[in-house]
Amino acid sequence: MAQNARPDGIVFLGTGGARIVVARQLRSSGGIWLSLAGTELLLDPGPGSLVKMTGSRFHLDPSRLSGVLLSHRHLDHSGDVNNIIEAITFGGTRPHGMLFAPDDALEGEDPVVFRYLRGFLDKVVRLEEGGEYRVGNVVFTCPVRHRHRGEVYGFRFAVPGLSVSYVADTAFFAELADFYRADVAIINVVRHQASELDHLHSFEAEELIGRMRPRLAVLTHFGMTMLKAKPWLVAREISNRTGIKVIAASDGRRILLEEYRDAS
Ligand SMILES: [Zn+2]
């Protein structure tokens, strides 16, 4: 591990999702900073990501990022991606870093990553279903295409002794549990109750957690109905019913991962 490496951990730059919460910034929408085995990654930098990172008490310097990963092109997941590329590379004067994104975030009618910025990076990689990728010391996969508007993938990260999965926006399907089984599971739970939207609600999240049986499940990406239900209460109820440690993410919070390592 590199000198001065951060401990393995997750900082939630934002925990809000969907239109109203993001438009009003009832919760921030800055995405997730993931430190694993000395490699720094940023997932889904929605609006406010750069501000939240530079203002974080954990000293999250964007120029230390090795990779930026977009699960999909929706604004609450990608709104700050261009700012971040500028910040990582000091406006292209210190080119480095990798961007991973689905094809429709990069090409087609409405790409969300400015073309002139792409050359500032070492590499821009198109994600594919079943793909396996390496960035720094981390290997990750996109195990399955999600059921959500556009092209959407979640991620399953692995470093020796520790796996972390990120279940990005999707409608529920039972196989999700098999694809994302990991020591730590981060799950985007937009809705409290069932709806017509292509998002997980809290009871589906509970079913997933019960099937996946991670050492820790973290709920995030809350829409209005989840905020009204108080995410920390929802997490406690799921925890009580499944016997699994479940917590609700909050803006700016860091979760250290050492205790969730698989020591076997
Ligand atoms: Zn979405």
Residues whose N, C-alpha, C, O or C-beta is under 5 A from the ligand:
A	BS01	ZN	H74 D169
